[in-house]
Amino acid sequence: MKIVRILLTSCALVFALMFSKPAYADYTASYVVEQAGSSSTSVANSYFTQPAKIAIAGQQYRVTMTISTADSLGAYPVKILNIAGQQPSVSKWATGGRHYYAFSFTTANLVNRLNGSMQVDINSINYHHTYGFGVVINAGGVPEIASSSVSRQTSAVTSASTVQNTKASTATTQATSKSTSRSATKSTSQAQRTAKAATNQTSSSSKKVTKTAKQTAKKGTTSRASSKKKSGTSKPTVAQQKNTSQQTKQQKMNKITASIGIGVVAIGAIGGGIWWYRHHV
């Protein structure tokens, strides 16, 4: 979210710079185009439109003047070669049957005359000539650059305040970051201690389970040994085994004797029956 806010703020600043007006104010002033080396008005003065636009940019004035000519003279017949020791920036456009030629330059002084040179080319009459000229600006309504220092000082104070606020914000952010880092370190340390305690508890539980298992195994061994002992104790002796064998043999002899007796009785009965049958039938 912080990155998104920074990007949105940057975009807002870019748009503000693109579409906002310059920080300096615009002024207007009348002027006269004079002949080179003279205070007489130049014939070219009639081609210059009034007034001039003046803006204060830092320690300089930015002056913009416009030349307007009819279509019958051709496309932009008047061109400014230099003024105030510099080549001006130029913009052109045509509308309403006229051609407009605007040129801008900078100067630190509007009181003194500003000298320059121009070139005039009128192809329809085969006129091509270069002229020197001078411009005198009536800059009474334009403040001096020194008096505009208050605005620059205010801007400087604002900038310094912004820097201080930025530093304070940065310091606060860093402090918050350090505090967050310390909190995170403490949380990590606490988590490590908790994990260690859980590990010790698990180890202790494991030892208890192992001890219980050993005790259970020992009890099982003791139980098996006791069972074997009991089993050995209940095993019959040799005398008992002999006595049991004799009893078994005696029982078998008794059964045989009884069987023989029954057989003798049966034979006697059958023989007696036969004898009775022979003597009485």
Secondary structure, 3 states (H helix, E strand, C coil): CHHHHHHHHHHHHHHHHHHCCCCCCEEEECEEEEECCCCCECHHHHHECCCEEEEEECCEEEEEEEEEEEHHHCCCCEEEEEECCECCEEEEEEECCEEEEEEEEEECCCCCCEEEEEEEEEHHHCEEEEEEEEEEECCCCCCCCHHHHHHHHHHHHHHHHHHHHHHHHHHHHHHHHHHHHHHHHHHHHHHHHHHHHHHHHHHHHHHHHHHHHHHHHHHHHHHHHHHHHHHHHCCCCHHHHHHHHHHHHHHHHHHHHHHHHHHHHHHHHHHHHHHHHHHHC
